[in-house]
Amino acid sequence: MMIPLSWYLILAAALFCIGTYGVLARRNAIAILMGVELMLNAVILNLLAFWRYGEPTTAVGQAFAAFVYAVAAAEVAVGLALIVVIYRSRRTTDIDQINLLKW
């Protein structure tokens, strides 16, 4: 028995909504990064679901998923490095208190 494509899409939409809420409602920079990661995982789930139901004989969906994983890893590395540098100078990860670009 095969799971319908709509179930994968509903799960991915729920993950994306949870990630969007995490980005918009949180003030902690690390929680915001976690929300972005949830949104990227929803994108990967969509890519693999469409690949599986579209053309499973080629590895195009898997290649796109690997590319998204690489981009997510780079995003986390840069984001955490920025958060560490800001924490060392300001002693906080609260987004409202980080005003480095204000005059």
ZAPAVO-68411 format. One line per 3 residues: for each residue x, y, z of C-alpha. Coordinates in Angstrom, 2 decimals, always signed. Example, Ala and Ser with C-alpha at 12.3 -4.5 7.8 and 13.67 -1.06 7.14 Angstrom:
BEGIN
+12.30,-4.50,+7.80  +13.67,-1.06,+7.14
***
This chain:
BEGIN
+0.00,+0.00,+0.00  +1.37,+3.35,-1.04  +1.00,+6.53,+0.98
-0.75,+9.25,-1.08  +1.21,+12.28,-2.18  -1.21,+14.60,-0.40
-0.16,+13.21,+3.00  +3.46,+14.16,+2.33  +2.40,+17.62,+1.18
+0.23,+18.15,+4.27  +3.11,+17.10,+6.53  +5.50,+19.42,+4.69
+3.01,+22.30,+4.94  +2.65,+21.69,+8.68  +6.44,+21.65,+9.12
+6.76,+24.84,+7.09  +4.04,+26.58,+9.15  +5.69,+25.55,+12.41
+9.03,+26.84,+11.11  +7.48,+30.12,+9.99  +5.89,+30.56,+13.41
+9.27,+29.84,+15.00  +10.94,+32.51,+12.88  +8.27,+35.16,+13.38
+7.39,+34.64,+17.04  +10.76,+33.97,+18.67  +13.24,+36.53,+19.89
+16.14,+34.17,+20.45  +18.49,+33.93,+17.46  +19.10,+30.22,+17.93
+15.35,+29.50,+17.97  +15.03,+31.48,+14.75  +17.72,+29.34,+13.13
+15.85,+26.24,+14.25  +12.70,+27.58,+12.57  +14.61,+28.16,+9.34
+15.90,+24.57,+9.52  +12.34,+23.29,+9.89  +11.32,+25.23,+6.80
+14.24,+23.79,+4.84  +13.29,+20.28,+5.95  +9.76,+20.91,+4.66
+11.24,+21.91,+1.30  +13.33,+18.73,+1.23  +10.27,+16.63,+2.02
+8.40,+18.27,-0.87  +11.31,+17.68,-3.24  +11.56,+14.01,-2.35
+7.80,+13.45,-2.43  +7.46,+14.96,-5.90  +10.50,+13.00,-7.06
+9.04,+9.75,-5.75  +5.67,+10.27,-7.40  +7.02,+11.89,-10.56
+10.07,+10.15,-11.96  +11.60,+7.73,-9.42  +13.96,+6.12,-11.95
+16.32,+9.12,-11.99  +18.09,+10.58,-8.98  +17.14,+14.19,-9.65
+15.09,+14.57,-6.46  +17.84,+13.08,-4.36  +20.40,+15.42,-5.94
+18.22,+18.44,-5.16  +17.75,+17.22,-1.59  +21.52,+16.81,-1.15
+22.02,+20.34,-2.49  +19.46,+21.73,-0.01  +21.19,+19.85,+2.82
+24.52,+21.41,+1.81  +22.99,+24.89,+1.73  +21.35,+24.28,+5.13
+24.66,+23.17,+6.63  +26.40,+26.30,+5.32  +23.56,+28.47,+6.62
+23.82,+26.94,+10.08  +27.60,+27.33,+10.17  +27.47,+31.00,+9.19
+24.45,+31.73,+11.40  +25.96,+30.14,+14.49  +29.27,+31.89,+13.88
+27.46,+35.24,+13.72  +25.50,+34.44,+16.87  +28.69,+33.50,+18.76
+30.42,+36.74,+17.72  +27.40,+38.84,+18.67  +27.04,+36.99,+21.98
+30.68,+37.64,+22.83  +30.30,+41.37,+22.26  +26.74,+41.95,+23.57
+26.22,+39.00,+26.00  +22.76,+38.32,+24.56  +21.10,+36.42,+21.73
+17.88,+38.44,+21.94  +17.15,+39.86,+18.50  +15.54,+43.02,+19.91
+18.72,+43.96,+21.76  +21.02,+43.41,+18.79  +21.22,+46.77,+17.05
+24.68,+46.68,+15.51  +23.59,+48.36,+12.26  +21.72,+51.27,+13.85
+23.33,+54.71,+13.81
***
